[in-house]
Amino acid sequence: MATPDIESPDRTDLKQIDHAHFFEAMDSPPLLTEALRSAFRRAKTWSFQRNTGLGSAD
Protein backbone atom coordinates (compact mmCIF):
# COMPACT_ATOMS: atom_id res chain seq x y z
CA MET A 1 0.00 0.00 0.00
CA ALA A 2 1.36 3.42 -0.95
CA THR A 3 2.01 5.95 1.75
CA PRO A 4 0.50 9.45 1.48
CA ASP A 5 3.93 11.04 0.89
CA ILE A 6 4.37 9.14 -2.40
CA GLU A 7 2.66 11.05 -5.18
CA SER A 8 0.87 9.25 -7.97
CA PRO A 9 2.49 9.52 -11.41
CA ASP A 10 -1.04 10.12 -12.76
CA ARG A 11 -1.51 13.30 -10.78
CA THR A 12 -0.61 16.71 -12.16
CA ASP A 13 -0.75 19.88 -10.10
CA LEU A 14 -1.85 22.92 -12.08
CA LYS A 15 -1.68 26.56 -11.15
CA GLN A 16 -5.12 28.15 -10.90
CA ILE A 17 -4.79 29.95 -14.25
CA ASP A 18 -3.60 26.75 -15.96
CA HIS A 19 -6.43 24.78 -14.35
CA ALA A 20 -9.00 27.22 -15.75
CA HIS A 21 -7.51 27.12 -19.28
CA PHE A 22 -7.17 23.33 -19.26
CA PHE A 23 -10.79 22.68 -18.32
CA GLU A 24 -12.04 25.41 -20.66
CA ALA A 25 -10.27 23.60 -23.51
CA MET A 26 -11.78 20.28 -22.38
CA ASP A 27 -15.28 21.75 -22.26
CA SER A 28 -15.01 23.66 -25.55
CA PRO A 29 -12.25 22.24 -27.73
CA PRO A 30 -11.21 24.26 -30.78
CA LEU A 31 -12.41 23.18 -34.21
CA LEU A 32 -10.12 20.89 -36.18
CA THR A 33 -8.02 22.54 -38.86
CA GLU A 34 -7.41 20.88 -42.22
CA ALA A 35 -3.79 20.27 -41.19
CA LEU A 36 -4.93 18.38 -38.09
CA ARG A 37 -7.50 16.38 -40.09
CA SER A 38 -4.74 15.44 -42.52
CA ALA A 39 -2.49 14.37 -39.65
CA PHE A 40 -5.28 12.16 -38.27
CA ARG A 41 -5.72 10.54 -41.70
CA ARG A 42 -1.99 9.85 -41.95
CA ALA A 43 -1.90 8.39 -38.45
CA LYS A 44 -4.93 6.20 -39.17
CA THR A 45 -3.35 4.88 -42.37
CA TRP A 46 0.00 4.29 -40.68
CA SER A 47 -1.64 2.50 -37.74
CA PHE A 48 -3.77 0.32 -40.04
CA GLN A 49 -0.77 -0.63 -42.16
CA ARG A 50 1.35 -1.38 -39.12
CA ASN A 51 -1.30 -3.52 -37.43
CA THR A 52 -2.47 -5.48 -40.48
CA GLY A 53 0.47 -5.48 -42.86
CA LEU A 54 -1.94 -4.30 -45.57
CA GLY A 55 -1.45 -1.32 -47.85
CA SER A 56 -4.37 1.00 -47.12
CA ALA A 57 -7.18 1.71 -44.66
CA ASP A 58 -9.55 2.81 -47.45
N, C-alpha and C positions, 0 to 999 in steps of 0.2 A: 504494500500500500504506500502510495506517495505521501510524503510529508507536505504540509502547507507551504514550506519555504522553497519547494521545487516548483518552478513555474512550468506550465504546460507549453509544449512547442506550438500548440494550436492557438494560443492566446496572443493577441496583439494589442498593445496599449496605444491608443490614439489620443492626441491632444484634442481639446474640445472643438477647435476649428476644423481639424481633420476629420473628426467623428461626424460633424455636421455635413461636410462635403461628401464623405464616403456614403452615408446613408441617403443623401439627396440623389447621388448617382445611382444607387441601388433602386430607389423608388421611381426615378424618372431617367432611365438611361438615354444617352443621346442616340439619334437615328444613325443607322449604319451608312457609311459612305461607300461609294462604288469600290474604292481601294480595299476597304475591309471586306466587302462581299467577295471580291476577287480572291483575297487571301483565304477566306473560308473555303471557297471552291477548290483552290490549290491544295489546301490541307486535307479536304475530304478526299480528293483524288489520290493524294500521296498515301493517306491512311488506308484507303481501299486497296490500292496496289500493294502496299506493304503487307497487309493482312491476308490477301487472297492470292497474290502472285499473278493476278490478272492485269490487263492493260488499262482498263478505264472503268469509272464508276457509272458512266452514262449508258 
